Amino acid sequence: MAAANAGPTDWGPVSMAMLHAETSAATASAGRPPAHPQEGLTGAQAAARLERHGYNELASARRRGLPEVAAGVMREPMFLLLIACGAIYLVLGDRQEALMLLGFVFVVIGITLFQENKVERALEALRNLASPRARVLRDGELRIIPGREVVPDDIVLLAEGDRVPADAALLETTNLMIDESLLTGESAPVSKRLGMAGALPAAQTGSDRLALVYSGTLVVQGKAMARVTGTGGNTAIGRIGRALYDIEPEVTRVQRETAVVVRRLAGAAGVLAAVVALWYGAARGDWLNGLLVGLTLAMALLPEELSVVLTIFLGLGGWRLAQKQVLARRVAAIEMLGAATVLCVDKTGTLTENRMTLTRLVVDGQSVDLADLPGGALPELYHELLEFSILASHRDPFDPMEKAIHRSAQATLAQTEHLHGDWTLLNEYPLSPALLAMSRVWRSDERGQYVVAAKGAPEAIADLCHLDAAATARLNREVDLLARQGLRVLGVARASFSPTRLPALQHDFAFEFIGLIGLADPVRADVPAAIAEALAAGIRVVMMTGDYQETAMRIADQAGLDAHGKAVTGAELDALTDAQLSARIRHANVFCRVAPEQKLRLVNALKAHGEIVAMTGDGVNDAPALKAAHIGIAMGGRGTDVAREAAALVLLNDDFSSIVKAVRLGRRIFDNLRKAIAFVVAVHIPIIGMSLIPVALGWPLALMPAHILFLQLIIDPACSIVFEAEPEEADVMARPPRPPAASVFDRHTLGLGCLHGSLLLALLLAIYGFMLAHGKGAEEARALTFSTLVVTNLGLIFVNRSHTRKLRDTLVTPNAAWWWISGITLLFLGLVQGVPSLRELFHFDRLHWDDLAFCLGASLIILGVMEALKRLVPGRPALPGSAH
């Protein structure tokens, strides 16, 4: 049934003289006045105002330019260590080495700029989606646009549940109540009315403020039409200050976890580097080189890639979710998606197409199927039922059910006296939790009495009509018959009264029952497959709907939900104690005739069982349940702004299959994060070992600052770009959800990284020691060891691309980023080996073809060993068919 907050409503007649008077004063100074207020601005006028006034948004952190990025790089510990090493080389008289190290600064800044730009572009693409929606009149048509695109003089339409997009002067209002606590701190809603308008809100005081609405405030009741007087920083909230600008960004659990690891490793790096520097200086009497060795070790120990990994993964993860028609309003939701164990979903528009068709009418026990009308003519018996169905609906409906009613009425009653386009709407009684029915009061010039039309849940209409027990029993039988066909059933009633003061309640009218209407809403074609995929992934799907039990069971059966032959009704739910509900909810997958307030209780009951709950909702009353769920999912198409703001995710197309796609992507993101961390751990062990062990054994230095920087140019993009772009594992939706407390630094990840890193370190030490022991010079040994390290690092990226696929499967799995990074790295390595000046800067001797063949062969052998051993590390995730 059409809720008052479902979308654009019947705004009633508009006095054009009044509108023109109210808008002319504010637009005279702005140049060309807007189009006729009932038509709103033209597209050209809106574009010109957007260019002049900018986007309708508060000040936010602007995009960092090159100077800011460079300054940020200069504050990084790695940069400071680099400067220190360059200074030492200058003191030692090695100017070329110093200049090369400082030259690497520009390369690091370039990589940082590229990565930041990639994330910023993804975030910019999400800003329009995240902006609250606004309904405006443009070129005489109703359009739904991002709130940030609202401009001065736009005509906006407001309904219950909307967030006011900009400061505006009221042009027309019906029972409008606004929550202005955001501005005033007062919790009581403010009743708005028409009055003098046209000046900016800041100039309004006293009673004039009642004719104004303010950006960011919430419509809690009624509807209105208003002309925008201020946007962005020119709104009341924009003039309050920069409080919102200074809000710290959300920090997720993975980010906190990573920050702790980085701090501890940085502290350990500082202590160990200082000890090594002192030991080297004291043992060899060379304090400058001792300091250089200590700084090199610190550079090797610092895991600065981890922060880059998280920035890229979370930023691009949100962008990838948007490609699946899911907007992530909170970063933490991206992490939680892979842990979801229960998906609680509405029926209408989520499992079904939300494309209603009026199929059956029932009056006095007789029914007609509209698809089978002889000659398309509707029998006279059903005219009044359809007439009052129209009168109980909005003239310009947004709700799919009301649209279906209008289509049928226009098709069957167009040549009759039952369509009343000239009647005037006097008042509306909206749906409420206490009474699931809405009534609309109309005035007709040719009638002496006012006419009231009501439609709603059959039991609510029966209550309004005060039906006796026998009539109620007959009604219930008719409703059950329609519901078993999977139809959405509404009752319709009428009343009339003489022109007196309108009553406060719908119950005060003397309603007469007319009949029932049945609407069909087919299950989306992709829903059964999506539910099957969710069940295979160990995710339970629970349907919560306000529809009848028979309708809910029919849809559940079509969608592939196992309802165990029974649905729990809202009335039964109220009768259950918490203990009884706890036992019942273990197996019940269908809840019908459920009120929004009951959804909160169901969510809490599921959470008490240790479930990770994802919950969909669209109305104002759904907000508490959305907030309580681990992952609140608001409907982007039919949902209110209140629901969107309470939710962590917004489903842009209201389609259940998009939720399953988001879960798949959430699991992929978490898997790839672990792969990246395993690679970081593995790659740092040989760098640390080759920086420390040769010094401890009295060998020549194996790695110098330039070598570590070269490796950093591989590690940073590899961690962020290659692993983020890696497709999901084949078993990503064939294994149970991960525990919510699971860490990206789990036993399997760290164990795998340590195993790979230790094997690689052993190989490099063996090569370096063998070369030195057989009389090779330090430069030649260093060149061969470093080349092997670079090649095995590329192989290590390849091995960690998948922890479940076989090597041949990984080879044919596309990942263009890996090939680009490998090609560029090998090109640079070839330049270092082939250009004498670069070879000298890296303290290398020239390698021969047999050396390179040995390097490649040793790398392939060790990588083959890693590929075999990665499946034996304890804690490996379960594979398809394995015991969970």
N, C-alpha and C positions, 0 to 999 in steps of 0.2 A: 504494500500500500504506500502511497506517496506521502513521504514525510515532508514537513514544512521546510526542512533544511536540505532537501535533496538537490536543489539546484535552482535555476532561474524560476521565479514564480509569477503568478498573475499580479502585475504591478498596479492594475486598476487604471482608471481614467486619469489623465494628466492634464491640468489646466495649462494650455500653451501660453496664455497671456502671463500667467504667474511665472512659468519657467523662463520666458524671455526677459521679464523684469528682473528676475533674480540673477541671471547670468550676464546681462549686458554690462553691469557696473564693473565687474571684475575683469571682463575681457576687453573693455574699451582701451585700457592702457597697454594691452598686450598686442595691439595691432589689429589684424583681421579677426573678427569675432568668430566663434565656432559655428558649426552648422546648427540647424534647428535643434533645440535640446532633445526632442524626442528621437532624433536621428543620431545625435552625438557628433563627435568630430569626424572629419573625413580622414582617410589614411594619410593624405599629404599633410594635413594640419597636425596630426599626431606625430608624424615623423619630424616636422619642423620644431615642435615643442620639445621632443625628446633630444634633438640636437642642441636646442637652446638651454634647456634646464638639466639635462643629464638624466641618468637612470634614477628611478625612485628607490634609492637605498641609502642606508646610513653609511657614514665613513667607515671604511674597513682597511685592513692592512693592504697597502698597494703592492703591486708586483715589484719585486726587487730588480733593479737594473744592474748593469755591469759593475759599477762602482761598489754597490752593496754586496754583490756576490763576491767580488775580489776582497772586500773588507772582511767578509765572513770567512773566506778561505784563510786569510792572514791570521785569524784568531784561532784556527785549528791547531791542535798540538803537533800534527804531522808537519804543518807549514813552519811552525816555530823550530822544530827539530831540523828541518831542511835549511833554514836560515843559519842556525848554529853550525851545522856541518859546513855550509859554504864559507862562513867566516873562518872556521878552522883551516880549511884548505887555503884560503887567502893568506893566513898567517904562515902556513907551511910553504907558501910560495907557489902553490899549484893553482894558478889562475884559471886555466882551462877547466879543471874539475869544478872549481867554484862557480864559474859562469854556466857550466852545464847544469849543475844542480839548481841554480837560480832560474835557468831557462825552463826547467821542468815546472816551475810555478805556473807559467802561462798555459802549459798543457793541462795541469790539474784544474786551473780556473775554467778552461774551455770545456773539460769533461763535466765539471760541476754545472756550468751554464746549460749545457745540453740536457743533463738530467733534470735540472730544475725547470727548464722550459717544457720538457715532456710532461712533467707532473702538472705544471701550471696550466697547460693547454687542456689537460684532462679535467682539472678542477673548474676551469672557465666554462667548459662544456656542460658542467653540472649546475652552474649557478642559476641558469634560467629554469632548470627543472626544480631546483630547491626553492625558488621564489614562490611565496604564496600566490595562489591564483586570484585573478580579479575578473569580474564580469562587467564588461563595458559595452556601450553602444558606439559602434564605429560604422559610418556610412549607412546608418539606419538599421544595422543588423547587430544582434547580440553576439559578442565574441568573448571567449575565455582566453585571457592572455596572462603571462607572468606578471606578478605584481610590480616588478621592477620596471616594467614598460608603461605603467600608468603615467599620464602627463597631466599638467594643469588643464582644467576645463573639460576633462573627460567626464562623461556621465557614467557613474558606476551603479550597479545594482547589488544590494546587500540582502542576505537572508540568514536565518538562524544557523549558527555554527561557523560563519565566515569571520575571518580576520580582516578588519577594515584596512584597505591597502594604502590609503593616503588621507590627509586631512580633507574634509569635504563638507559642503553645506547641503542640508537636506532639501530636497525638492518635493518628495512625497514619502509618506511613512504610514505603516500599519502596525500598531502594537509594538513599536520598536523599543527594545531594552538593550543597553550597552554596558558591558563590564569595562570600566575605565580604571580599574585598580592599578594597571600598569603605570598610569600617569599620576593618579591622585592618592593611591594607597587605600581608597575606600572599597570595601568588599561588596557593598550593595550595588546592584546594577542601577543605571541611571535611565529613567524614562525620557525618551526624546520626542520632540514635537516640532512642527514647522514654526518658523519665525523669520525675523529679518536675517537675510544671508547675503553673501557677496563679499564680505571683508575677510581678511585672513584670520585664522583662529586666534592668533596672539592678540588681536584687537578686540576680541569678544569677551565680555564679562557678564556675570549675572545670568539672567534668563536667556540672553542671546546664545549662550553656550549650549542650551538645550536643542538648538537648531543645527548644531555642528557635530560631526563625528570625527574622531581622531585616529591617525595612523597607528596601527598596532593594537587597538582596542578590539574587543570581541563582541559580536552580535549574539546575545543569549536568547533573544526572542524577537519575533516579528520580521519585517522586511522593510526595505526603503530604497528610494532612488535619490542619488546625491550627485552634486557637481564638485569635482576636485578643485580645491583651492590652494593646496600646497603639497609638494612631494619632496622626498629625500631630506636634505638638511633644512628645508623650509617648513617642516612639519613641527608640531608641538614636541614630539619625542626627539626630533632632530635637534631642537634648540635646548633640550635639557642639558646636554653635555656629551662627553665622549665615554660614558660609562660602558656602553655596549662595545665600543671600540677596544677597550682595555680588557675584555674578557679573555682569559687564557684558553687556548684550544684544548679540546678534550684529549686526555692521555689514556691510551688503552692499556690493558693488562700486559700485552706483549711488549709495548713500548716501555712500561715500567720495568718489566723483567729484563729487557735488553739494557736499559740504562744502568741497572744494578751491575750486570755483568761487565759492561764497558768500564764503569768506575773502578771495579775491583781489579780488572786487568790493567787499567791505566796506572793504578797505584802500585801493583806488582811490577809493572814495567819500569816505573821510576826507581823503585828500590833496587831491582836487579841490575838495571843499567848503571846506577851509581856504584854498586858493589863491584861490578865487572870493570868499570872505568878505574876505580881506585886500585883494584888488584893488578890490572894491566900496567898502570903507571908505576906502581911500587915494584912489580916483578921485573919490568924491563927498563925502568927509568925513563920512559917516554910518556910524559903526562898528556901532551897534546894528542898523540895518537890514541892514548888510553881514553881520553874524553871522546874522541871520534868513534872508537869501538863501542863505548857506552851509548852514545847517541844512535849509532846504527842498530844496536840491540833494541833500544827503546822504539825505534821506527818499526822494527820487525814485530815487536810485541803488540803495538797498538792496533786494536780491531776496529778501526774507524769505519770499515765498510758496513758494519751492522746498522748504523744510523741511516746510511744511504739506502740499504736494503729495505728498511721499514718505510722510509719516505716514498720510495718508488712503488713498493708493493701495495701500500694502503691507498696511495693516490690513484694509481692506475687500476687498483682493484675496484674502487668506487666507480671509475669510468667504465670498466668492463661490465659491472653490474648494470649500469644505465643502458648499455647496449642490449642487455637482456630485459629491458623495460622495468628495472627495479632501481629506485633511487635510494642510495644510502645517506640518510640524514645524520647518522652517528657512526663514526669510524668503528666503534666497538662492535657494531652489528656485523661487520665484515668478518671479524674473528669468530663470532658466535655462530655464524651460519653453519659451519661444518660440524657443530656440536648439537644441533637441534635434533630432538628425539620425537617431538610431537608437533604436528602442524594443525592448529585449530582454525578452520575456515568457515566462512559464511557460504550459504548455498547460492543465493541469487547474485548473478554477475561474476561470481568467482568460479564456481563449478558449472554454472549455467551461462548461457550467452548473454543474459540480461537483455534479450531481444524479445520482449513480450508480444504475444498475439492473443487477442480476445477470441476465445473459441466457443464458449458455451454460456447461455443465459438460462436461468431457472426462475420461473414465476408460478406460484400456486401449484407446485408439484409438477408442472410441465416444463420441458426443456427443449432448447433448439441448439443445434450445432451450426455456427455461422458459416462454416465451410460448406455446408450442405443445403444452403437456402435455395429453394426453387426460384430460379430467375433472379436471384440476388435480393428479393423483396423480403424484408423482415416483417413477420406477422405483427398486427397491431398490439397483441397481448404484451409484447416485449418493448414497445416504444417508450413507455414511461420509465422502465428500468434503465434503459440506455440514456434517456434524457437526464435522469437524476445522477447517473454515473458521471456524466459530463459536468453537471452543475457542481458536483462534489470534487471536481478536479480543477487544476489550474488551467487558465486559458492558454498559456504558453508553456506547456509542460516540459519538464526535464526528466522526470521519473519515467522509466520505460513502461510501467503499467499504465500511467496516465496517457502516454503517447499512444499506446495500443487502444485505449478506450476512445481517444479522439479519432484515430484512423477508422475504427469500426463505425463510430457515430457519423462521421462525414460520408462514409460509404453507404450507409443504410437510412439515415435520417435527413439527408441533404434537402430533399424536396418536401419536408414536413414542417409543422409548426413547433417541433420539439427542440430546435437549436435556437439559443437566445443570445445572440451576439450583442444585442442592445441593452441587456440587463446590466445593472450596476451592482458591483460587489460592495456590501456594507461591512461585513466582518468575517473573520475566520477563526474557528476553534481548532487549534492544531492537535496533532497526536500527543499523547502523554503516556508515561509508563503505567498510569492508573487506568487509562482508557485508550485502547488501540483503535481509535476512530477519529476522523476529522469531519467537521461540519463547516459549511460555507453559507452565509446569509446573503440573499439577493433581493434587490428591489426592482420592480417592473412598473413602468408608468401606467400600463393598462390594467394592472391588478391593484386592488385595494389592500391586499395583505402582502407581507414579506414572505419569501419562500426560503426554506432551509433544506439543503441537501447534505446527506451524510453517507460516508462509505468507510469501511474498515473491516477488521476481523469480524467474522460472523457472530462470535459470542459477544463482542462489544456492541454490535448493532442490535443483537437480541436484547441486550441489557438496556440500551437506549429506548427500545420499543416496548419494554416491559412485557415480553412474551410470557405466556403461561407455560406450565410444564409440558403440556401436550404439544404446543406449537414449537417449543424449544427442542423437544425430542424429534419432531418431524424435520426441523431445520438441521439438526445434527446428522440425521440419516442422509439428507441431501448433500450436506457438506462432505461427509465421508465418501459418498459415491464419486463426487468430483475429485476429491483428494487422491483416491486410489488410482485415478487416471494420471496422476502427477501434475494436476493443475493447481495453480495458486488461486485461492477462493476468497472473494470479498463479498460482504453483505452491503446492501444499499437501502437507505430509508429516506423518507421525506417528512417535512413538517411545514406549518404555516402559522403566522401570528400577526396580530394587528400592530400597526406602527406605534410601539411604545418603547420604553427603555430596554435595550438588549440584556438578556440574562447573563450572569457570570459563567454559568456552566451549560454544557450541551444537554445535560440531564433535565434541564428546566424546560426544554421544548417537548411538545407532544408528538413524538415521532411515530410514523406508520411504516411497517416493514413492507418493502416492495419485492425484493428478490435477491438472487445470487448471481454473480458473474464469475466465470472461470477463465483463467489466463494460463497459457502454455509458455514455458521457457525451457527450450531444449538444453541438454547437457552439452558443453563445449566438446567438439570432436576430439581434441587432444587430451582431455581430462582423464579418461580411463588409462591411457598409456602413462601419463604423468603420475597418477596415483600408484600404478603398478611399480613404476620406477622408485617412488618414495618408499613403498613397502619393502622392495628388494634391498633398499639402502638402510633398512632397520628403522625407518621413520614411520611412526603411527600417524594416520590422518583422522582427525575428529571433525565432524560437521556440526556446527551450531547454527540453528536457523529459527526464525520466528514462525515458520510455516507449520501446517498441520502434520501430524504424525504420518498419515498415509502418504502425503506428498513427499515428505522427507525420506521415507523408506523407499519410495519409488525412485527418486533421484539418486539415493545412495546405491541402490542396486544397479542403476544404469551407469553410475560413475565407477563402480568396482569397489565400493566400500563394504567391508564386512560388518554389518550391523547386528550380527548374531540374532537376527529375527526380531529385534526389539529396539525401540527408541525410548529415551528418557524424556518425558515432557517437563515443561517448566513447573507445572503444578506438582508433579512428583518430586522434582528437585527441591521445591520449598519444603516438602514434607520430610525430606531426608535429614538426619543429623549429620554432623561432620564425619563421624565414624562410618556411618552408613554410606555416605557419599564417597568416602575414601575407598571402600570396598567396591562400590558400584562402578566407579570411574576407571577401574583397572581394565574393564572389558567393554564398556559402553563407548561406541564410536559415533552415535548419532544422538543429538540433543535437539528437540523440537519445541516450538512454542516458547522459546527462551527469550527473556527480556535482556537488554544490555547489562543491567545490574547483575543478572545471574551469571553472565560470562565471566565477571571478575571472580566470583566464587569458584567457578570451574577452573579458571587459570590457577588460582591459588591452590586448589586441591591437586592439580597435576604437578605443580611445583613442589608440594609437600611430599610427593612420591619420588622426588629427585629427577623429574623430567625437565628437559630444556625446552621451553614452550615458545613456539612462534604462533602469533595470533593475528588474525585479520579483523579489520573493523572499518566502519565508514562514518558513523554518526557521532554526535556530540557525546551521547551517553556511553559510547564505546571507549572513550578516552581512558577511563580508569583501568580497564582490562588491557588496553594496548600498553599503557605505562607499566602495568604489573608484569606483563609477559617479558621473558628474556629478550625476545625479538618481536616488537610490535610492528605490524605491517598495515599501513593505511591504504585505502583504495584511492588511487590518484584520479580516477575518472569520476566517480560518484561520491567520493569522500569529502567531508568538511575539512576546513583548515584546522579545526581543533583536533580532529583525529590525526591529521598529517603531522601536527606539531607534537602530539603525544607519542607518535610511532618512531621507531628507529629506521624503518624502511618504508618507502612509498611504492606501491605497485602501480606503475603508470598505465597499464592496460587492463587492470582488474582481473587478470587471468591466472588461474591456479598454476598452470604449467610454468609460468614465469617464476613462481616461488621455488619450484623444484629445480629450475635452471639456476636460480640464485644459490640454492644449497650446493649444487654441483660445483659452481664457481667458488663458493666459500671453502669447500673442501680442497679444491685445486690450489687456492691461494695459500692455505695453511700447509699443504704438502710441499709446495714450491718454496715457501719460507724455510722449511726444515732442510730442503735440499741445499739452499743457499748457505745456511748456517753450517751444514756438514762440510761444504766446500771451504768456507772461511776457516773452520777449525783445521781441516786437512792441509790447506795451503800455508797456514801460519806455522805449523810445526816444523817443516823443513827449513823455512826462512829463519825461525828462531834458532833451530839446531845448528844450521850452517853459519850463523852469526856468532854462536857461543862456543861450540865444541872445538873448532879449529884453534880458537884462542886458548882454550883450556889445555889443548894438547901441544901447544907451542908451534902449530903450523902457521903458514902465511894466511892472511885474511882471505876467506872464501867469498864473502859478500861485503860490499861497500854501499854507502848511501845511494849511489846512482843505480846499482843493481836492484835495490829494494824499491826505488821509485819506479823503475821499469816494470817490476812485478805488480806494483800498485795499479799501473795503467791497465793491467789485465784483470786484476781482482775486482776493482770497483765496477766497471761495466759488466763484467761477467755475473757478479752477484745480483746486480739490479736488473739488467736488461735481459740476459739470457734466461735466467731462472724464472723471472716474472712472465716471460713469453712462452715458457714451456707448457705444452698441452697437458691435460689431466691424465692421470694414470688410468689404465683400462678398468681397474677395479674400484674407481673412485665412488661409484654408486652401488657397489656390490659388497660393501663392508659396513659394519655398524658405525653409528656416529662416534666420534672421538669423545673421551671424557671432557667435560667443560674445563676441568683444572689442568688438562694436558698442556705441557710446556713445549715451546719450540726448541728448547734446550733439553729434550728428553734423552733417555738412556740410549735409544737407538741412534739418534742423530749425533750425539757427542761420541758414542762408541765408534760409529762408522767413520766420523771425521778423524778421531785419534788413530784408528787402525790404518786408514789410508795415509795420513800424514806420517806416521811412524815408518811405514813401508817405504815411502818416498824418501824420507830422511836417511834410512839405512842404505838405500841405493846411492844417494848422492855422496854420503860419507865414504862408501866403498869406492866409488869412482874417483873422488878427490884424493883419498889416501893412496889408492893404487897408482895414480898418476905421479904423485910426489915420491912414492917409494921406488918407482922405476926411473927416477932421474929426470922426469919431466919438469919443466920450469913452472913456477907458480902461475904465470900468465896463461900458459897452455892448460894447466889443470883447472884453473878458474874458468876459462872459456868453455871447456867441455862440460864442467859441472853446471855452470849457469845455463848453457844451452839445453842440457838435459832437464834442468829444473823448469825452464820455460815450456818445453815440449810436453813434459808430464803434467804441468799445470793445465794446459789446454786439454790434455786427455782426462785430467781429473774433472774438469767441467763436464766433459762428455759422459764420464762414468756416473756422475751425480745427477745428470739430467733425469734419470729414472732410477728408482730403487726397487722396481718390480719388473720392468720390461727386460727382455733379453737384448744382448748387444745388437743383433741384426735388426730387431724391431726399433731400437733407438736410432739406428742409422737411417731408417726410412721415415722416421717421424720428423716432420718439418720443424725447423727452428732457425730461421734466417740469421738471427742475431749471433748464434754460435759460429756460423760460417764466416760472417763478417769479422767478428773479433779474432777468430783464428787466423784468417787471411792477413789482417792488418798486423797482428802480433808477429807472425812469421816473416812478414815483409820488413818490419823494424829490426827483427833479430838478424835477418840477412844483411841489412844495411850496417848494423853494428859489426858483424863479422867480416863484411866485405869492404867497408870504407876504412882505410888506415887511420884517419884522424879519429873516427868514432871508436875504432878498436883500441886506440891508445887511451882515449878518455875512460873507457871501461876497464883498462888494465888487462886486456886480453892479448893472447898471441893467436896467430892465424891457425885455424883448424883445417885439417885435410879431409878428403872425401871419406877415408876410412874412419876418421874420428866422428864425422857426421853420421855415417852408417851405424857405428857403435852406439851413438846417442839415440838414434831412432829405434834400433833394435832393443836396447835396454828399456826404453820408454814403453814400447809395445808389450814387452814381457811383463813389466811391473803393472801396467794397466790391465793386462789380462788377469793377473793375480788379484788385483783389486776388484775387478768385475765378478770374479768367482767368490771372493770372500765377503762381499757386501751382503750376500744372502744369508750369511751365517752369523751376523751380528745379533746378539740378544735384543729382544724388544721390537723386532721388525713387525710392521703392521700386518694384520691378517689378510690373506689373499682370498679370492673367490673360492668358495667351497670349503674353506678351512673352518675349524671350530672357532666360534667367537667367544 
